[in-house]
Amino acid sequence: MTRRVMIVGNGDIGDGLADAIDAADLVMRFNDCRSVGAGGGRTDIVVVCNTGRPGKAMTESAAWACNKSVWLASAIWCVRDPAKFRAMTEDIRRDHPELDDFCDDYTDGFADYARKNAKDFHIIPAATHEALDGTLAAYLPGTYVVPSTGAVAIAEFLAHYRKPGDDIFLAGFGHQGWDGHPWAAERVWVDELMATGTLARLVALPPFDKAASRSPNFSEPR
């Protein structure tokens, strides 16, 4: 059975897409789920940056814990493998002294939240991050700190969670923001995935029979 999967970033989302996103079989959002509204409301997976200032802000925030989209999600994914980021700490502090807290680890806080609220919990492995680094190197991104949370989540879903026949759509991805991410290379990578039909940007969808779909179980990768 074909599933419709929506990976919804926190960038600009076109008008009139909320219903199509909410009718999908699976909706993935990021961090504080700022995509809710124009990007619909359904949320199945929340992917979080579990290190540094974003991780600290979310795990120490009652507002994040009580965010309706986070509360209703069935799974929390941490995008940064703690062991990998511990190993990166010395180099990042040397090369980017302004990022002295970049690798501070808040994974346990997210795991505790998921456990207490009966949510699946997944840490994206270092291998996914490293494979994406290798892929992006082909596009000559220059120096960067780490791939974006969105790019790592896309890579993880494609590598371990995609099923045959899935239609996977992106919305809210502008490929711009913090200059420590390799935005230009990520855009080229995504465009190539779209050229092969692996991904598509969400602009408009035909009517969708929601009753014909089944709720997916993403507690374990395939």
C-alpha positions in Angstrom: 0.0 0.0 0.0 1.3 3.4 -0.9 1.9 5.7 2.0 2.1 9.5 1.9 4.9 10.8 4.1 5.2 14.5 4.8 8.6 15.9 6.1 7.7 19.4 7.2 10.5 21.9 8.0 10.2 25.1 9.8 10.6 27.3 6.7 8.0 29.0 4.7 5.1 26.8 3.6 2.8 27.6 0.7 -0.8 28.4 1.1 -3.4 25.7 0.9 -1.2 22.7 2.0 -2.5 22.1 5.5 -5.2 19.7 4.6 -2.9 17.6 2.4 -0.3 17.4 5.1 -2.9 16.4 7.7 -4.3 13.7 5.4 -0.9 11.9 5.1 -0.1 8.6 6.7 3.0 10.1 8.5 4.0 13.6 9.3 7.5 14.5 10.6 8.2 17.9 12.2 11.2 19.5 13.9 12.1 20.9 17.3 9.3 23.2 18.4 7.1 22.4 15.4 6.8 25.9 14.2 5.4 24.5 10.9 2.0 23.9 12.6 -0.6 26.2 11.2 0.1 26.8 7.5 1.6 23.3 7.6 -1.4 21.6 9.2 -1.5 20.1 12.7 -0.9 16.4 12.5 2.4 15.3 13.9 3.7 11.7 14.3 7.4 12.2 14.7 9.2 15.2 16.2 12.9 15.3 15.3 14.9 17.3 17.9 18.4 18.7 18.0 19.5 17.1 21.2 22.8 18.9 21.8 23.8 22.5 22.5 21.5 25.4 23.0 18.5 24.0 21.2 18.6 20.8 23.2 19.0 22.7 26.5 16.2 25.1 25.6 13.7 22.3 24.8 14.5 20.0 27.7 14.3 22.9 30.2 11.1 24.3 28.7 7.6 23.5 30.0 6.3 25.2 26.9 8.1 22.6 24.7 6.9 19.7 26.8 3.3 20.9 26.7 3.4 21.9 23.0 0.3 20.2 21.6 2.1 18.8 18.5 4.9 17.4 20.6 2.4 16.0 23.1 0.4 14.2 20.4 3.4 12.8 18.5 4.0 9.1 18.7 7.8 9.3 18.5 10.7 11.5 19.4 13.9 11.3 17.3 17.2 12.7 18.4 19.2 13.8 15.4 22.7 13.8 17.1 24.4 10.6 18.2 25.9 11.5 21.7 29.0 9.4 21.2 29.8 11.1 17.9 29.3 14.6 19.3 31.5 13.8 22.4 34.2 12.8 19.9 33.7 16.1 18.0 33.9 18.3 21.1 37.6 19.1 21.1 37.7 19.9 17.4 34.6 22.1 17.4 35.9 24.1 20.5 39.2 24.6 18.8 37.8 25.6 15.4 34.7 27.4 16.7 35.4 28.7 20.2 32.0 30.5 20.1 30.4 27.1 20.0 31.9 25.9 23.3 28.5 24.4 24.3 27.6 23.0 20.9 28.2 19.3 21.9 26.6 19.5 25.4 24.3 16.5 25.5 20.6 16.6 26.5 19.6 13.2 25.1 18.7 11.8 28.5 16.1 14.6 28.9 14.4 13.7 25.6 14.6 10.0 26.4 13.0 10.6 29.8 10.2 12.7 28.2 9.5 10.0 25.7 9.4 7.3 28.4 7.1 9.2 30.7 4.7 9.9 27.8 4.7 6.5 26.2 6.4 7.6 23.0 8.8 5.7 20.8 12.4 7.1 21.1 15.1 6.9 18.5 18.6 8.3 18.3 19.8 8.7 14.7 23.1 6.8 14.5 26.4 8.3 13.7 26.6 6.2 10.6 23.7 8.2 9.0 25.4 11.5 9.8 28.7 10.2 8.4 27.2 8.8 5.3 25.5 12.1 4.7 28.8 13.9 5.1 30.3 11.7 2.4 27.4 12.4 0.1 27.5 16.1 0.6 31.3 16.2 0.0 30.5 15.4 -3.7 28.8 18.8 -4.0 31.9 20.7 -2.7 30.1 22.4 0.2 33.3 23.8 1.6 33.8 23.8 5.4 30.8 23.5 7.7 30.1 22.3 11.2 27.4 19.7 10.8 24.6 18.9 8.3 21.2 20.4 9.2 18.7 18.6 11.4 16.4 18.3 8.4 19.0 16.8 6.2 20.0 14.2 8.7 16.4 13.3 9.3 15.7 12.9 5.6 18.8 10.7 5.2 17.7 8.5 8.2 14.2 8.1 6.9 15.4 7.1 3.4 18.0 4.7 4.7 15.9 2.9 7.4 12.3 3.8 7.4 11.1 4.2 3.8 9.0 1.4 2.4 8.5 0.4 -1.2 5.9 2.6 -2.9 6.2 5.5 -0.4 5.4 8.9 -1.7 7.6 11.3 0.3 7.0 15.0 0.2 9.0 17.9 1.6 7.4 21.2 2.7 8.9 24.1 4.6 12.5 23.5 3.4 14.2 26.7 2.3 17.8 25.4 2.7 18.9 28.5 4.5 19.7 29.6 8.1 22.6 29.1 10.4 25.9 29.4 8.5 27.3 26.3 10.1 25.2 24.1 7.9 26.1 23.3 4.2 22.9 24.7 2.7 24.0 24.8 -0.9 25.2 21.2 -0.9 22.0 20.1 0.8 19.8 21.8 -1.7 21.7 20.1 -4.6 21.4 16.7 -2.8 17.7 17.2 -2.3 17.2 18.3 -5.9 18.9 15.2 -7.1 16.7 13.0 -5.0 13.7 14.8 -6.5 15.1 14.2 -10.0 15.1 10.5 -9.3 11.6 10.5 -7.9 12.8 9.6 -4.4 11.4 12.9 -2.9 9.0 15.6 -4.1 8.3 19.1 -3.0 4.7 19.5 -1.8 2.8 22.0 -3.9 -0.6 20.5 -4.5 -2.0 17.0 -4.2 -5.0 15.2 -5.7 -7.9 14.3 -3.3 -6.8 11.7 -0.8 -9.0 8.9 0.7 -7.8 9.0 4.2 -10.0 6.1 5.2 -8.1 3.9 2.9 -4.8 4.4 4.7 -3.4 2.7 7.7 -1.6 4.2 10.7 2.1 3.2 10.4 4.2 1.7 13.2 7.6 3.3 13.2 8.8 1.9 16.5 11.6 -0.1 14.7 13.4 0.6 11.4 13.0 -2.0 8.7 
